[in-house]
Amino acid sequence: MSEKPPYMPTGIGMGMMSDDETRVGVLIFETAQGNFDFAVNLQAVDVLTKAINKIEMHLRSGRTH
Protein backbone atom coordinates (compact mmCIF):
# COMPACT_ATOMS: atom_id res chain seq x y z
CA MET A 1 0.00 0.00 0.00
CA SER A 2 1.08 3.58 -0.61
CA GLU A 3 2.94 5.49 2.11
CA LYS A 4 0.60 8.47 1.72
CA PRO A 5 -3.20 8.42 1.84
CA PRO A 6 -5.00 8.01 -1.49
CA TYR A 7 -6.75 10.91 -3.16
CA MET A 8 -10.52 10.99 -2.60
CA PRO A 9 -12.42 11.91 -5.76
CA THR A 10 -14.83 14.80 -5.45
CA GLY A 11 -16.13 14.27 -8.97
CA ILE A 12 -15.57 12.21 -12.09
CA GLY A 13 -15.83 12.99 -15.76
CA MET A 14 -15.19 11.18 -19.00
CA GLY A 15 -14.32 11.91 -22.57
CA MET A 16 -13.13 10.22 -25.75
CA MET A 17 -9.95 10.69 -27.79
CA SER A 18 -9.22 9.25 -31.19
CA ASP A 19 -6.96 9.48 -34.18
CA ASP A 20 -7.03 7.55 -37.44
CA GLU A 21 -5.93 4.31 -35.76
CA THR A 22 -6.84 4.39 -32.08
CA ARG A 23 -9.78 5.34 -29.90
CA VAL A 24 -9.53 5.55 -26.11
CA GLY A 25 -11.73 6.75 -23.31
CA VAL A 26 -10.48 9.26 -20.77
CA LEU A 27 -11.45 9.09 -17.11
CA ILE A 28 -11.07 12.36 -15.26
CA PHE A 29 -10.94 12.06 -11.47
CA GLU A 30 -11.50 15.43 -9.80
CA THR A 31 -9.88 15.79 -6.34
CA ALA A 32 -9.07 18.61 -3.95
CA GLN A 33 -5.45 18.27 -5.16
CA GLY A 34 -6.38 18.67 -8.84
CA ASN A 35 -7.63 16.56 -11.72
CA PHE A 36 -6.08 13.25 -12.74
CA ASP A 37 -6.74 12.08 -16.32
CA PHE A 38 -6.31 8.45 -17.42
CA ALA A 39 -6.52 7.09 -20.97
CA VAL A 40 -8.44 3.79 -20.99
CA ASN A 41 -8.65 1.17 -23.74
CA LEU A 42 -10.99 -1.86 -23.78
CA GLN A 43 -8.49 -4.05 -21.91
CA ALA A 44 -8.24 -1.43 -19.16
CA VAL A 45 -12.04 -1.22 -19.00
CA ASP A 46 -12.17 -4.97 -18.27
CA VAL A 47 -9.51 -4.70 -15.55
CA LEU A 48 -11.13 -1.64 -13.95
CA THR A 49 -14.59 -3.24 -14.03
CA LYS A 50 -13.31 -6.35 -12.21
CA ALA A 51 -11.44 -4.23 -9.65
CA ILE A 52 -14.43 -1.97 -8.96
CA ASN A 53 -16.75 -4.97 -8.64
CA LYS A 54 -14.35 -6.57 -6.14
CA ILE A 55 -14.07 -3.32 -4.14
CA GLU A 56 -17.86 -3.05 -4.11
CA MET A 57 -18.20 -6.63 -2.86
CA HIS A 58 -15.74 -5.99 -0.01
CA LEU A 59 -17.36 -2.67 0.96
CA ARG A 60 -20.84 -4.18 1.03
CA SER A 61 -19.75 -7.20 3.09
CA GLY A 62 -17.59 -5.20 5.51
CA ARG A 63 -14.46 -7.22 4.70
CA THR A 64 -11.12 -5.43 4.61
CA HIS A 65 -9.02 -7.94 2.60
Secondary structure, 3 states (H helix, E strand, C coil): CCCCCCCCCCEEEEEEEECCCCEEEEEEEEECCEEEEEEECHHHHHHHHHHHHHHHHHHHHCCCC
